Every structure is written in C-alpha cells, then in structure tokens.
Amino acid sequence: MPERVVVAEEFGGTRADAGLARLLGISRSLAATLIAEGNVVSRGKKLGKSARLVAGDVLEVTVPDRRDPLEVVEEVVEGLKILLDDDDFVVVDKPVGVAAHPSPGWVGPTVVGGLAGAGYRISTSGSPERVGIVHRLDVGTSGVMVVAKTERAYTALKRAFKERNVDKVYHAVVQGLPDPLEGTIDAPIGRHPGHDWRFAVIEDGRPSITHYEVLEAFGKATLVEVHLETGRTHQIRVHFSALRHPCAGDLTYGADPRLAATLGLTRQWLHARQLGFDHPVTGERVTVTSEYPQDLAYALEVLESGQA
C-alpha cells in the first residue's frame, strides 16, 4: 500500500525531489528515483521531479523494498590494499572495478565500503556516502588514493587538492608514439555534445592541463608518465584521445579493439602510479607509489616481448 504524506506548509513551493527527500528523510537521489519511476502520485497524477509541491496536498508514495543507492555498505573489497596507514589518513591501492564512494546507478564495491568493512573509521566530513573522500579515481582506473580519517586531515587535504599542491602521477600506455616525446596538453574538457556518458575537448569546457613524457616506446604503443595539473573527469583519456593516441584498451575513446585483445585488456591501460602531498599535521612531504596490477603488467610484458 502507498504511504500517504501530507505536504507541510514549509515545503510548499519546494521542488518535488528536494521536498520529498526531506519529508521522508531519504537522500535526494532516491527521492528523484522514486518520482522518475512513477512511485509518487499527487491528485491522481504521477509527480514530476521538477514539479513544485503544494502545501496541504497529499502525496501517495510507494517505496519498493530496496536499499538507498547512497547507503554505505560495509564489505570486503577484494584487492583493496592499504599502502600507508596514518593516524590522520589512509592511502589505498584501489583495484579496477571499484568506485570511490556509493552513487546512483552504481551497485558494485566502493573504497568507502571496503574501508568500513576493514574496520576503518574515516572522516565524517562531506556527504554521508563520501565521508573522507578528498579525491576520486574512475571505476575503470586502478592505483593510489588517499582517504581522510580525521576532520583536520579532510580539511587540509581537500584544500591541497583544490589549490593543486598535490603531485598526481599516472602511467598510461597509449597507442602509437606521441610527438613531441614530452609536452603539455592544454585543452578544455566538457560533456560530449552527443553522448552524456562521455567527455570531449570542447571550446567552452573547463580548463584542463596534462603534462606527459614518454618512458618507453614499443612501436604500436608507448608507455608515458603523466602529471595532472587539473583533475577533470576522464582527463587523461580525453586528452590523449584528442591527440589520436588513445589509451590502449579504451574503446570508449577510440582505442583499437584488436590491440586491446592482443594485450588482454578489458579496460584502459591507465594507472594512478604515485601520489605526493604534505602531511596534514606535520607538513612533511608524503609520497606513496602503487605497483602495476596483474592485467596491466601482463599487457606491458606482451609489448616488451614484441608480440603485439
């Protein structure tokens, strides 16, 4: 049976998803999902998420039996390694296929959930599902990531990332050989005009700067070291794709599927290799390095053997 909820005077004129979230004590994303699925009815009609609530109206809300997608679930995350455990922060080696934190539409493992499952109590700053998260790595990208355990660390690390005082070093295998062998890609990035789930270099995008240098060339592909000055979503993947040297295995951004198959890749060859930052309390410089995971190491071996 639907739950009947009366819109209080204070919520009159509020956008439906925001008002419903407060009325039911749920996240706004879950409220928006309920509305989008047609589970919220007002005056005999399904409510739209951008509709405005009317004080005194009775909403009929049907809540399916499922958990909030933003709920942090304590879990054991296979392959999630602790690289450095400090009183104020923890540095992890994030495996591929693991998100930084829960989000709508993601049902897989998360760093936040894995740390909770391992008994870590991290900073409570930020949204409940993002506690302690001061930066993120894409689900399909592996490597080193720092999470705040205390409020002072959260504040200091957040500021450090915002002010670009963190050294973020990535290794990537890109197709072909970039020319020049060392350079800077300065090109704005925004949502792809034709695909919401992709990004692209576009004129009115956000400023994005990537520095790179070639470490080793293999003919069909090249191992490069990348230093990020900015941290846009998919930045390395988009920038190298724009140069026509996409990351090997990155089919989303134009990689050759035949080379991906030869290298045994089911994702882009991209790894967060090293992270350097000032200790949030002592100020001492901290640098942590992550080794290549098995799938990337295998692909590199194939390239080095000349079999690609």
C-alpha positions in Angstrom: 0.0 0.0 0.0 1.3 3.5 -0.8 2.3 5.7 2.1 0.2 8.9 2.3 2.3 12.0 3.1 0.8 15.5 3.7 2.9 18.4 2.3 3.6 20.6 5.3 3.4 24.4 4.9 7.1 24.8 5.0 7.6 22.6 1.9 5.1 24.5 -0.2 6.8 25.6 -3.4 9.7 23.3 -2.9 11.0 21.2 -5.9 9.4 17.8 -5.7 12.6 15.7 -5.3 14.1 18.0 -2.7 10.8 18.3 -0.7 10.1 14.6 -0.8 13.6 13.8 0.4 13.1 16.0 3.4 9.5 14.8 4.1 10.6 11.1 4.0 14.1 11.5 5.5 15.8 9.9 2.4 18.5 11.1 0.0 17.5 13.4 -2.8 18.8 10.9 -5.4 16.5 8.2 -4.0 13.6 10.7 -4.0 14.3 11.5 -7.6 14.4 7.8 -8.5 11.0 7.2 -6.8 9.5 10.1 -8.8 11.1 9.0 -12.1 9.7 5.5 -11.6 6.2 6.9 -11.1 6.0 5.9 -7.5 4.8 9.3 -6.3 1.3 10.4 -7.1 -0.4 13.8 -6.3 -4.0 14.5 -7.1 -4.3 11.3 -9.1 -1.3 12.1 -11.3 2.3 11.0 -11.3 4.5 13.7 -10.0 7.5 15.1 -12.0 10.8 15.6 -10.1 10.9 19.3 -11.1 7.3 20.0 -10.2 6.6 22.2 -7.2 5.0 20.8 -4.1 1.7 22.4 -2.9 1.2 22.9 0.8 -1.7 20.7 2.1 -1.5 18.2 -0.8 -1.5 14.5 -0.1 1.2 12.5 -1.8 0.8 8.8 -2.3 4.3 7.3 -2.2 5.2 3.7 -3.0 8.6 2.7 -1.7 9.9 -0.6 -3.3 11.9 -2.8 -0.9 15.5 -1.8 -1.8 18.3 0.0 -0.2 19.3 3.6 -0.8 21.9 3.7 -3.6 23.9 6.1 -1.5 24.0 3.9 1.6 27.5 2.9 2.6 27.6 -0.9 2.8 30.4 -2.4 4.9 32.0 -5.0 2.7 35.2 -6.9 2.0 36.7 -5.5 -1.3 39.0 -8.0 -3.0 42.3 -6.4 -4.0 41.9 -3.2 -1.9 45.3 -2.9 -0.3 46.5 -0.5 2.4 49.7 1.3 1.3 50.1 3.6 4.2 48.1 3.8 7.4 48.5 7.1 9.3 46.6 8.4 12.4 45.1 11.1 10.1 44.7 9.4 6.7 44.9 6.1 4.9 46.4 5.6 1.5 44.9 2.7 -0.5 45.7 0.8 -3.7 42.3 0.9 -5.5 41.6 -2.1 -7.8 39.8 -1.7 -11.1 36.1 -2.1 -10.8 35.8 -0.3 -7.5 34.2 3.1 -7.1 35.4 5.7 -4.7 32.0 6.0 -3.0 28.4 5.0 -3.5 26.4 6.8 -6.2 23.1 6.4 -8.0 23.3 3.7 -10.6 26.4 2.0 -9.1 25.8 -1.3 -7.3 29.4 -2.5 -7.2 32.1 -2.3 -4.4 33.4 1.0 -3.1 36.5 2.3 -1.3 34.4 3.8 1.4 32.5 0.5 2.0 35.8 -1.5 1.8 37.4 0.6 4.4 34.4 0.4 6.7 34.4 -3.4 6.3 38.1 -3.4 7.2 37.3 -1.6 10.5 38.5 1.9 9.4 36.6 4.9 10.8 37.1 7.7 8.4 36.3 11.5 8.5 32.6 12.4 8.7 33.0 15.5 6.6 31.3 15.7 3.3 28.1 13.9 2.2 27.3 10.7 4.2 28.2 8.5 1.2 31.5 10.4 0.6 32.9 10.6 4.1 36.7 11.1 4.0 36.8 11.2 0.2 39.1 14.1 -0.9 39.6 13.0 -4.5 38.4 10.2 -6.8 39.6 7.7 -9.3 37.4 6.4 -12.0 35.9 2.9 -11.6 38.0 1.7 -14.5 41.2 3.2 -13.2 43.4 1.5 -10.6 46.0 2.9 -8.3 46.9 5.1 -5.3 44.3 7.1 -3.5 44.2 8.9 -0.1 41.2 9.0 2.2 41.0 11.2 5.3 40.5 9.6 8.7 40.2 12.8 10.8 38.4 16.2 10.3 41.7 18.1 10.2 43.1 15.8 7.5 39.9 16.1 5.5 40.1 19.9 5.6 43.8 20.1 4.8 43.8 17.5 2.0 40.7 19.0 0.4 42.4 22.4 0.3 45.6 20.8 -1.1 43.8 19.2 -4.0 41.8 22.4 -4.7 45.0 24.5 -4.6 46.9 22.0 -6.8 49.5 21.3 -4.1 49.3 17.5 -4.7 51.5 15.7 -7.1 49.3 13.2 -9.1 51.4 10.9 -11.3 49.8 8.4 -13.7 51.3 5.9 -16.0 49.5 5.1 -19.3 50.1 3.0 -22.3 48.8 5.0 -25.3 48.6 3.8 -28.9 51.3 5.0 -31.3 54.0 7.4 -30.4 53.2 10.9 -29.2 55.0 13.7 -30.9 56.8 15.5 -29.2 58.0 12.9 -26.8 57.5 15.3 -23.9 54.9 18.0 -23.8 51.8 19.7 -22.3 48.2 19.2 -23.4 46.2 22.4 -22.6 42.7 21.9 -23.9 39.3 22.5 -22.2 37.1 19.5 -21.3 33.4 19.2 -21.0 30.5 16.8 -21.6 30.5 15.4 -25.1 27.7 17.2 -27.1 26.4 13.9 -28.5 27.0 11.5 -25.6 26.2 12.3 -21.9 28.4 9.5 -20.7 31.5 10.7 -22.5 33.7 13.8 -22.3 35.5 15.7 -25.0 37.7 18.6 -25.8 35.2 21.5 -26.4 35.6 25.2 -26.7 33.5 26.1 -23.6 34.8 23.3 -21.4 36.6 23.6 -18.1 40.4 24.4 -18.2 42.3 21.2 -18.3 46.1 20.7 -18.3 48.0 17.5 -18.7 51.9 17.2 -18.8 53.4 14.0 -20.2 56.7 12.4 -21.1 57.5 9.2 -22.9 59.1 6.5 -20.8 59.4 3.7 -23.3 58.2 3.2 -26.9 57.1 -0.2 -28.2 56.1 0.6 -31.8 52.3 0.1 -31.7 52.1 1.6 -28.2 54.0 3.8 -25.8 54.4 3.9 -22.0 54.0 7.5 -20.8 54.2 9.2 -17.4 51.5 11.8 -16.9 51.4 14.7 -14.3 48.0 16.2 -13.9 47.7 20.0 -13.2 43.9 19.8 -13.1 41.7 16.9 -12.3 38.8 16.7 -14.7 36.7 13.5 -15.2 38.4 11.2 -17.8 41.1 14.0 -18.4 44.0 11.7 -19.4 41.7 9.5 -21.6 40.1 12.5 -23.3 43.4 14.4 -23.9 45.3 11.5 -25.4 42.2 10.6 -27.5 42.2 14.2 -28.8 45.8 13.7 -29.8 44.8 10.5 -31.6 46.8 8.4 -29.2 44.0 6.9 -27.0 44.9 4.8 -24.0 45.3 1.1 -25.1 42.1 -0.8 -24.3 40.0 2.4 -24.0 37.3 1.5 -26.5 35.1 4.4 -25.3 37.6 6.9 -26.6 38.6 5.3 -29.8 41.2 2.6 -29.0 41.8 -0.3 -31.4 39.9 -3.3 -30.1 42.4 -5.6 -31.9 45.3 -4.3 -29.9 43.2 -4.5 -26.7 42.6 -8.2 -27.4 46.3 -8.8 -28.1 47.2 -7.2 -24.8 44.5 -9.0 -22.9 42.9 -5.7 -21.9 39.3 -5.3 -20.8 39.8 -1.7 -19.7 42.0 1.3 -20.5 45.8 0.9 -19.6 45.8 3.7 -17.0 47.2 3.6 -13.5 47.5 6.1 -10.7 51.1 5.4 -10.1 52.1 7.9 -7.4 50.6 10.5 -5.0 52.6 13.2 -3.2 51.2 15.6 -0.6 52.0 17.4 2.6 51.1 15.6 5.8 48.0 17.4 7.0 49.5 17.8 10.5 53.3 17.7 10.3 53.7 19.3 6.9 56.2 16.6 5.9 56.0 15.6 2.3 54.4 12.1 1.9 54.9 10.2 -1.4 53.2 6.8 -2.0 53.7 4.6 -5.0 51.4 1.8 -6.4 52.7 -1.2 -8.4 51.0 -2.2 -11.7 48.2 -4.6 -11.2 48.3 -8.0 -12.9 46.3 -7.1 -16.0 48.4 -4.0 -16.8 51.7 -5.8 -16.0 50.7 -8.6 -18.4 49.9 -6.1 -21.2 53.2 -4.4 -20.7 55.1 -7.8 -20.9 53.4 -8.5 -24.2 54.5 -5.1 -25.6 58.1 -5.6 -24.2 58.3 -9.1 -25.8 57.4 -7.6 -29.2 54.4 -9.9 -29.7 51.9 -7.1 -30.1 
